[in-house]
Each structure stands twice: as structure tokens, then as C-alpha cells.
């Protein structure tokens, strides 16, 4: 099991996912508060849709690089990251950066 990412967890805790989509470099997850999580994913990654659930826990591993969001509906949304670092960015509804690794 990947270790907790407490810094990102504090920011995402309770945010409800409104949708997910693909970008040229990976995944964009939108939240009902207007914020967006951008994740650079591994080329082999297939991102699945996730909507309606709220984030309860965030786990991140560097070997292999992955991000897991444990949701309040009992599911886990996991993606393989492109790199161990510099793969995750969170911006608020105004586009101001809240988190980057």
C-alpha cells in the first residue's frame, strides 16, 4: 500500500469530484468547488471516470510512481504517474496553484 501524502490530503479532503477527463499528458480531475487536479500519467495508463464521490485519503508511491485517492463511496481511484515527482498540480477555481510536487 502506498504511503499517505498528507500535504495533498489536507487540500483534497472532502472535495467532491465533478468529473474526470483526458489531456495530452494525462488526467484532469475537476471538483465541485471549481478546482482542478492535473496528473501527468504513465503512457500505458488508462484513466477511468470518477464522479460524485468525495476524497477521504490520498496515497502516493514513488516506486512504482502512483497516486491513489480513497473515496467516501469505498472505492479507490488510482493512476500510474509519469514520474515519481513533478507529476501532480492542484489549482483553485481561479487557476491559482495550491499544490505541486
N, CA, C and O atoms as a DFTB+ gen file, in Angstrom:
404 C
 N C O
     1  1       0.847      -1.185       0.000
     2  2       0.000       0.000       0.000
     3  2       0.887       1.241       0.000
     4  3       1.874       1.314       0.733
     5  1       0.530       2.191      -0.812
     6  2       1.291       3.430      -0.927
     7  2       1.144       4.259       0.352
     8  3       0.087       4.245       0.982
     9  1       2.203       4.979       0.735
    10  2       2.122       5.832       1.919
    11  2       1.248       7.065       1.693
    12  3       1.033       7.494       0.559
    13  1       0.757       7.614       2.783
    14  2      -0.104       8.802       2.718
    15  2       0.682      10.016       2.234
    16  3       1.854      10.187       2.567
    17  1       0.020      10.848       1.448
    18  2       0.556      12.148       1.045
    19  2      -0.257      13.168       1.852
    20  3      -1.298      13.643       1.398
    21  1       0.231      13.494       3.048
    22  2      -0.527      14.345       3.972
    23  2      -0.735      15.762       3.445
    24  3      -1.786      16.359       3.679
    25  1       0.257      16.307       2.735
    26  2       0.128      17.678       2.224
    27  2      -1.017      17.789       1.221
    28  3      -1.837      18.703       1.308
    29  1      -1.071      16.865       0.277
    30  2      -2.137      16.890      -0.716
    31  2      -3.465      16.474      -0.087
    32  3      -4.517      16.999      -0.452
    33  1      -3.418      15.539       0.850
    34  2      -4.649      15.077       1.524
    35  2      -5.347      16.226       2.243
    36  3      -6.571      16.339       2.186
    37  1      -4.581      17.077       2.918
    38  2      -5.174      18.216       3.626
    39  2      -5.945      19.124       2.672
    40  3      -6.979      19.683       3.039
    41  1      -5.443      19.268       1.454
    42  2      -6.084      20.135       0.474
    43  2      -7.293      19.480      -0.190
    44  3      -8.268      20.161      -0.507
    45  1      -7.237      18.163      -0.403
    46  2      -8.301      17.476      -1.131
    47  2      -9.403      16.901      -0.244
    48  3     -10.491      16.596      -0.733
    49  1      -9.137      16.752       1.045
    50  2     -10.097      16.125       1.951
    51  2     -11.482      16.763       1.832
    52  3     -11.645      17.964       2.049
    53  1     -12.466      15.948       1.486
    54  2     -13.846      16.404       1.396
    55  2     -14.245      17.002       0.064
    56  3     -15.429      17.249      -0.160
    57  1     -13.300      17.242      -0.825
    58  2     -13.669      17.787      -2.137
    59  2     -14.397      16.720      -2.937
    60  3     -13.961      15.570      -3.003
    61  1     -15.505      17.111      -3.539
    62  2     -16.330      16.182      -4.321
    63  2     -15.931      16.268      -5.793
    64  3     -15.823      17.355      -6.362
    65  1     -15.717      15.109      -6.389
    66  2     -15.306      15.022      -7.790
    67  2     -16.516      15.285      -8.681
    68  3     -17.556      14.641      -8.540
    69  1     -16.368      16.232      -9.596
    70  2     -17.460      16.516     -10.539
    71  2     -17.214      15.873     -11.894
    72  3     -18.150      15.709     -12.676
    73  1     -15.967      15.506     -12.186
    74  2     -15.682      14.851     -13.452
    75  2     -14.206      14.615     -13.657
    76  3     -13.363      15.204     -12.979
    77  1     -13.902      13.742     -14.606
    78  2     -12.528      13.480     -14.995
    79  2     -12.443      13.523     -16.509
    80  3     -13.417      13.244     -17.208
    81  1     -11.279      13.872     -17.002
    82  2     -11.068      13.923     -18.440
    83  2      -9.615      13.706     -18.780
    84  3      -8.752      13.718     -17.903
    85  1      -9.349      13.510     -20.043
    86  2      -8.004      13.291     -20.544
    87  2      -7.427      14.582     -21.098
    88  3      -8.143      15.397     -21.681
    89  1      -6.138      14.758     -20.911
    90  2      -5.396      15.815     -21.587
    91  2      -4.294      15.126     -22.384
    92  3      -4.170      13.902     -22.340
    93  1      -3.510      15.887     -23.097
    94  2      -2.445      15.276     -23.896
    95  2      -1.396      14.584     -23.032
    96  3      -0.713      13.673     -23.498
    97  1      -1.264      15.011     -21.770
    98  2      -0.245      14.413     -20.907
    99  2      -0.823      13.595     -19.753
   100  3      -0.071      13.069     -18.933
   101  1      -2.141      13.484     -19.683
   102  2      -2.661      12.683     -18.590
   103  2      -4.099      12.957     -18.224
   104  3      -4.977      13.019     -19.085
   105  1      -4.326      13.119     -16.945
   106  2      -5.654      13.191     -16.362
   107  2      -5.932      14.572     -15.786
   108  3      -5.053      15.194     -15.190
   109  1      -7.153      15.043     -15.968
   110  2      -7.616      16.254     -15.290
   111  2      -8.852      15.865     -14.504
   112  3      -9.833      15.381     -15.068
   113  1      -8.799      16.083     -13.183
   114  2      -9.927      15.791     -12.314
   115  2     -10.494      17.114     -11.823
   116  3      -9.776      17.936     -11.254
   117  1     -11.790      17.315     -12.047
   118  2     -12.467      18.544     -11.628
   119  2     -13.269      18.269     -10.370
   120  3     -13.801      17.176     -10.177
   121  1     -13.346      19.284      -9.518
   122  2     -14.098      19.181      -8.270
   123  2     -15.240      20.189      -8.274
   124  3     -15.204      21.171      -9.016
   125  1     -16.246      19.948      -7.450
   126  2     -17.435      20.796      -7.442
   127  2     -17.143      22.224      -6.984
   128  3     -17.940      23.123      -7.251
   129  1     -16.017      22.453      -6.300
   130  2     -15.659      23.812      -5.883
   131  2     -14.943      24.588      -6.991
   132  3     -14.539      25.734      -6.793
   133  1     -14.787      23.948      -8.166
   134  2     -14.144      24.600      -9.300
   135  2     -12.660      24.338      -9.415
   136  3     -12.042      24.743     -10.400
   137  1     -12.071      23.672      -8.438
   138  2     -10.642      23.372      -8.500
   139  2     -10.382      22.210      -9.450
   140  3     -11.287      21.449      -9.795
   141  1      -9.098      22.090      -9.872
   142  2      -8.715      21.033     -10.809
   143  2      -7.389      20.415     -10.395
   144  3      -6.436      21.112     -10.048
   145  1      -7.355      19.098     -10.440
   146  2      -6.151      18.331     -10.181
   147  2      -5.652      17.813     -11.521
   148  3      -6.371      17.098     -12.220
   149  1      -4.428      18.171     -11.882
   150  2      -3.829      17.707     -13.126
   151  2      -2.747      16.695     -12.773
   152  3      -1.869      16.968     -11.954
   153  1      -2.819      15.520     -13.400
   154  2      -1.886      14.441     -13.100
   155  2      -1.244      13.967     -14.398
   156  3      -1.935      13.519     -15.313
   157  1       0.084      14.068     -14.473
   158  2       0.810      13.521     -15.617
   159  2       0.894      12.018     -15.410
   160  3       1.495      11.550     -14.443
   161  1       0.294      11.268     -16.315
   162  2       0.211       9.826     -16.148
   163  2       1.187       9.093     -17.057
   164  3       1.671       9.629     -18.054
   165  1       1.457       7.846     -16.679
   166  2       2.318       6.983     -17.482
   167  2       1.647       6.716     -18.826
   168  3       0.419       6.676     -18.902
   169  1       2.441       6.531     -19.899
   170  2       1.861       6.322     -21.225
   171  2       0.896       5.144     -21.305
   172  3      -0.065       5.186     -22.074
   173  1       1.133       4.108     -20.532
   174  2       0.290       2.915     -20.588
   175  2      -0.978       3.052     -19.757
   176  3      -1.817       2.152     -19.755
   177  1      -1.124       4.157     -19.061
   178  2      -2.246       4.337     -18.150
   179  2      -3.551       4.554     -18.912
   180  3      -3.590       5.294     -19.895
   181  1      -4.598       3.915     -18.458
   182  2      -5.937       4.184     -18.977
   183  2      -6.742       4.754     -17.829
   184  3      -7.014       4.062     -16.848
   185  1      -7.119       6.003     -17.947
   186  2      -7.823       6.689     -16.876
   187  2      -9.314       6.409     -16.967
   188  3      -9.918       6.503     -18.036
   189  1      -9.888       6.065     -15.835
   190  2     -11.320       5.796     -15.802
   191  2     -12.037       6.989     -15.194
   192  3     -11.439       7.791     -14.476
   193  1     -13.295       7.093     -15.483
   194  2     -14.089       8.203     -14.967
   195  2     -14.393       7.997     -13.489
   196  3     -14.557       6.868     -13.026
   197  1     -14.463       9.094     -12.764
   198  2     -14.870       9.065     -11.360
   199  2     -15.643      10.346     -11.095
   200  3     -15.119      11.442     -11.292
   201  1     -16.873      10.215     -10.654
   202  2     -17.663      11.403     -10.324
   203  2     -18.530      11.132      -9.117
   204  3     -18.899       9.990      -8.847
   205  1     -18.850      12.181      -8.395
   206  2     -19.808      12.123      -7.315
   207  2     -19.264      11.803      -5.942
   208  3     -19.910      12.133      -4.948
   209  1     -18.112      11.178      -5.841
   210  2     -17.558      10.812      -4.542
   211  2     -16.641      11.916      -4.021
   212  3     -16.153      12.746      -4.788
   213  1     -16.412      11.913      -2.706
   214  2     -15.504      12.870      -2.072
   215  2     -14.225      12.164      -1.647
   216  3     -14.233      10.975      -1.329
   217  1     -13.128      12.911      -1.644
   218  2     -11.827      12.381      -1.275
   219  2     -11.738      12.236       0.245
   220  3     -12.036      13.172       0.987
   221  1     -11.322      11.043       0.699
   222  2     -11.099      10.802       2.124
   223  2      -9.619      10.701       2.464
   224  3      -9.180      11.214       3.493
   225  1      -8.842      10.037       1.598
   226  2      -7.410       9.855       1.825
   227  2      -6.674       9.971       0.495
   228  3      -7.231       9.711      -0.571
   229  1      -5.409      10.368       0.588
   230  2      -4.549      10.451      -0.581
   231  2      -3.283       9.665      -0.280
   232  3      -2.639       9.876       0.748
   233  1      -2.928       8.755      -1.188
   234  2      -1.709       7.965      -1.042
   235  2      -0.883       8.118      -2.314
   236  3      -1.425       8.165      -3.419
   237  1       0.431       8.194      -2.144
   238  2       1.331       8.366      -3.284
   239  2       2.564       7.520      -3.075
   240  3       3.137       7.500      -1.985
   241  1       2.971       6.821      -4.119
   242  2       4.149       5.970      -4.077
   243  2       5.156       6.452      -5.118
   244  3       4.777       6.981      -6.163
   245  1       6.445       6.263      -4.822
   246  2       7.468       6.641      -5.790
   247  2       8.018       5.441      -6.546
   248  3       8.633       5.612      -7.598
   249  1       7.810       4.223      -6.034
   250  2       8.330       3.024      -6.703
   251  2       7.335       1.888      -6.591
   252  3       7.313       1.188      -5.579
   253  1       6.519       1.691      -7.599
   254  2       6.380       2.472      -8.818
   255  2       5.610       3.762      -8.552
   256  3       4.818       3.812      -7.611
   257  1       5.818       4.806      -9.353
   258  2       5.125       6.070      -9.128
   259  2       3.620       5.936      -9.368
   260  3       3.178       5.595     -10.465
   261  1       2.851       6.211      -8.326
   262  2       1.392       6.105      -8.446
   263  2       0.719       7.050      -7.467
   264  3       1.315       7.481      -6.479
   265  1      -0.538       7.363      -7.762
   266  2      -1.373       8.205      -6.912
   267  2      -2.685       7.474      -6.711
   268  3      -3.297       7.011      -7.674
   269  1      -3.124       7.367      -5.455
   270  2      -4.397       6.722      -5.127
   271  2      -5.227       7.674      -4.282
   272  3      -4.753       8.205      -3.278
   273  1      -6.469       7.884      -4.697
   274  2      -7.430       8.667      -3.925
   275  2      -8.460       7.696      -3.372
   276  3      -9.186       7.058      -4.135
   277  1      -8.530       7.581      -2.050
   278  2      -9.550       6.759      -1.410
   279  2     -10.786       7.628      -1.242
   280  3     -10.715       8.711      -0.662
   281  1     -11.915       7.156      -1.747
   282  2     -13.134       7.956      -1.811
   283  2     -14.166       7.512      -0.786
   284  3     -14.117       6.393      -0.273
   285  1     -15.107       8.416      -0.495
   286  2     -16.108       8.142       0.550
   287  2     -17.135       7.088       0.153
   288  3     -17.930       6.662       0.991
   289  1     -17.135       6.664      -1.099
   290  2     -18.053       5.602      -1.513
   291  2     -17.400       4.220      -1.411
   292  3     -17.974       3.223      -1.849
   293  1     -16.192       4.167      -0.828
   294  2     -15.500       2.907      -0.620
   295  2     -14.588       2.486      -1.756
   296  3     -13.921       1.457      -1.659
   297  1     -14.545       3.266      -2.839
   298  2     -13.686       2.932      -3.963
   299  2     -12.353       3.673      -3.857
   300  3     -12.210       4.625      -3.089
   301  1     -11.406       3.222      -4.631
   302  2     -10.109       3.875      -4.740
   303  2      -9.869       4.221      -6.201
   304  3      -9.989       3.368      -7.080
   305  1      -9.532       5.466      -6.450
   306  2      -9.192       5.931      -7.798
   307  2      -7.679       5.958      -7.866
   308  3      -7.047       6.757      -7.176
   309  1      -7.081       5.099      -8.687
   310  2      -5.635       5.023      -8.780
   311  2      -5.133       5.262     -10.182
   312  3      -5.757       4.833     -11.153
   313  1      -4.010       5.943     -10.297
   314  2      -3.359       6.166     -11.586
   315  2      -1.856       5.969     -11.438
   316  3      -1.276       6.236     -10.386
   317  1      -1.239       5.493     -12.522
   318  2       0.213       5.391     -12.582
   319  2       0.756       6.731     -13.043
   320  3       0.341       7.251     -14.079
   321  1       1.686       7.291     -12.275
   322  2       2.261       8.592     -12.600
   323  2       3.356       8.479     -13.647
   324  3       4.025       7.450     -13.751
   325  1       3.536       9.535     -14.418
   326  2       4.598       9.583     -15.418
   327  2       5.971       9.560     -14.752
   328  3       6.901       8.927     -15.251
   329  1       6.090      10.257     -13.617
   330  2       7.349      10.349     -12.867
   331  2       7.035      10.344     -11.376
   332  3       5.912      10.633     -10.965
   333  1       8.037      10.013     -10.578
   334  2       7.848       9.989      -9.131
   335  2       7.570      11.382      -8.565
   336  3       6.881      11.516      -7.554
   337  1       8.104      12.413      -9.213
   338  2       7.859      13.797      -8.795
   339  2       7.481      14.619     -10.014
   340  3       7.596      14.144     -11.144
   341  1       7.039      15.826      -9.800
   342  2       6.652      16.764     -10.862
   343  2       5.520      16.230     -11.730
   344  3       5.473      16.487     -12.933
   345  1       4.612      15.486     -11.112
   346  2       3.502      14.907     -11.870
   347  2       2.127      15.394     -11.427
   348  3       1.140      15.123     -12.111
   349  1       2.035      16.103     -10.304
   350  2       0.731      16.460      -9.744
   351  2       0.658      17.967      -9.505
   352  3       1.555      18.558      -8.904
   353  1      -0.432      18.580      -9.989
   354  2      -0.676      20.003      -9.742
   355  2      -2.148      20.179      -9.374
   356  3      -3.030      19.614     -10.021
   357  1      -2.402      20.965      -8.334
   358  2      -3.762      21.313      -7.930
   359  2      -3.907      22.821      -8.032
   360  3      -3.090      23.573      -7.500
   361  1      -4.962      23.259      -8.728
   362  2      -5.243      24.695      -8.863
   363  2      -6.667      24.972      -8.398
   364  3      -7.572      24.168      -8.622
   365  1      -6.856      26.125      -7.746
   366  2      -8.198      26.500      -7.306
   367  2      -9.018      26.988      -8.499
   368  3      -8.519      27.017      -9.624
   369  1     -10.268      27.369      -8.259
   370  2     -11.152      27.748      -9.366
   371  2     -10.650      28.968     -10.133
   372  3     -11.032      29.161     -11.287
   373  1      -9.808      29.789      -9.524
   374  2      -9.226      30.949     -10.198
   375  2      -7.932      30.648     -10.919
   376  3      -7.343      31.536     -11.534
   377  1      -7.473      29.381     -10.850
   378  2      -6.245      28.989     -11.513
   379  2      -5.002      29.160     -10.676
   380  3      -3.895      28.921     -11.159
   381  1      -5.160      29.576      -9.411
   382  2      -4.016      29.765      -8.534
   383  2      -3.539      28.397      -8.029
   384  3      -4.330      27.578      -7.561
   385  1      -2.239      28.178      -8.137
   386  2      -1.668      26.899      -7.725
   387  2      -1.771      26.719      -6.218
   388  3      -1.351      27.580      -5.445
   389  1      -2.340      25.578      -5.810
   390  2      -2.448      25.227      -4.394
   391  2      -1.412      24.190      -3.999
   392  3      -0.966      24.150      -2.852
   393  1      -1.026      23.341      -4.965
   394  2      -0.093      22.259      -4.686
   395  2       0.620      21.849      -5.966
   396  3       0.026      21.846      -7.044
   397  1       1.886      21.507      -5.840
   398  2       2.650      20.906      -6.950
   399  2       3.739      20.049      -6.337
   400  3       4.335      20.408      -5.321
   401  1       3.989      18.922      -6.962
   402  2       5.101      18.103      -6.471
   403  2       6.167      17.984      -7.534
   404  3       7.188      17.332      -7.314
